[in-house]
């Protein structure tokens, strides 16, 4: 199977090289979607060996992920791995996430930051709990870490997935996609690395509330 990684990135010139080179060890190709960066993210990613797709302006994490998925499809991906560009996710976890796909046990694999003894700040646990409950209400499916961007899509999901939401709410939308298309799912514990930088880039309380409201509104209008 051809495994392609998709990494949405916004102003990550200082971190993208490490993420790209680490991911290359476990995938056949790395696609970086530069989501309207104002720094040298695209240049550094390309110099690191990634295929770069650029948005002319910032469109949001969901839009960037879907752009990457479409690019991966055009490149002949059988399996797609998505992960963050800020070094929060460890590429060494990719083989474990790929295993349920390779064994034919799942169509989508959700990473679970809470399945290991990770040092996760209380505020992040709080946001995740809210996200999980909103996702349950919106989709009818419980996922232990529904808001994590580290995922693997197997061949069936690669063909069928479609993201319509541009912002962070796309994570809940992907759970809904798994229910709608009846994808078999698996969850795999991963390592997560939090720093002042990654915490600062995460969702604020206000953004989290707006995201939850968008998810619920779209769910009722669907």
C-alpha positions, -999 to 999 in steps of 0.1 A, spaced: 0 0 0 12 35 -8 12 55 24 11 93 21 13 118 50 -6 151 50 7 178 73 -13 211 74 10 239 84 7 276 93 39 296 101 59 266 112 93 274 95 112 265 127 96 231 132 84 218 99 118 203 88 119 180 119 83 169 114 88 162 76 121 143 80 107 122 109 75 114 89 95 104 58 109 74 77 75 58 79 57 69 47 62 69 10 55 106 5 49 137 26 26 165 15 27 198 34 -2 221 30 10 256 36 -22 273 48 -14 309 40 18 312 60 36 345 62 70 329 69 92 304 51 72 273 60 67 263 23 103 268 14 117 249 44 92 221 38 101 217 2 139 218 10 132 190 35 118 168 8 80 174 11 56 180 -17 42 214 -10 6 227 -17 -1 263 -9 -32 282 0 -31 319 -9 -46 328 24 -53 311 57 -83 289 52 -83 268 84 -72 234 96 -101 216 81 -97 232 47 -59 225 47 -65 189 57 -90 183 28 -66 200 3 -39 176 15 -62 146 12 -71 156 -24 -35 160 -33 -27 126 -18 -55 110 -38 -41 125 -70 -7 110 -60 -22 75 -57 -25 72 -20 -39 39 -6 -35 51 30 -33 87 43 -18 97 76 -26 132 90 -5 148 117 3 183 131 32 204 120 42 217 155 61 186 168 32 178 191 29 144 174 57 118 173 61 103 138 75 72 155 39 64 164 29 61 127 37 23 125 14 15 154 -14 36 139 -9 19 105 -12 -16 120 -50 -19 123 -52 -8 86 -25 -32 74 -43 -60 93 -76 -52 77 -93 -44 111 -101 -7 105 -109 19 79 -99 48 101 -76 49 131 -79 76 157 -48 85 178 -55 87 216 -33 111 236 -50 99 268 -42 62 264 -6 67 277 8 85 307 13 117 289 17 149 308 -14 167 295 -23 200 310 -57 201 328 -70 227 304 -63 204 275 -81 176 292 -111 199 298 -113 209 262 -110 173 250 -138 162 273 -160 189 260 -151 180 224 -158 144 230 -193 150 245 -202 175 217 -190 149 192 -211 122 208 -242 144 207 -235 154 170 -226 119 157 -238 93 182 -203 79 184 -178 81 213 -141 85 205 -117 89 234 -97 116 217 -120 130 190 -101 163 186 -67 149 178 -54 157 143 -33 125 142 -53 99 122 -49 73 95 -74 67 67 -75 32 51 -83 26 14 -121 28 19 -119 60 39 -94 76 15 -120 71 -13 -150 83 6 -138 110 30 -150 146 24 -144 175 48 -167 205 45 -159 224 77 -129 247 74 -119 251 111 -111 228 140 -146 214 140 -135 191 111 -123 166 137 -158 160 148 -169 160 112 -145 131 105 -162 111 133 -195 118 116 -180 107 83 -170 74 99 -206 69 111 -222 79 78 -200 56 57 -199 28 83 -161 28 86 -146 3 110 -126 23 135 -97 17 159 -80 38 186 -43 37 193 -25 53 222 2 78 212 29 99 227 22 137 228 46 165 234 33 197 249 53 229 251 45 266 257 45 270 220 20 242 212 -2 253 241 -2 289 228 -13 277 193 -42 256 206 -78 266 209 -87 293 234 -118 289 255 -138 313 233 -126 295 201 -136 261 217 -171 274 225 -175 287 189 -163 254 175 -188 235 196 -216 257 185 -207 253 149 -206 216 152 -240 214 168 -255 238 143 -242 219 113 -253 187 128 -289 198 131 -289 214 96 -274 183 79 
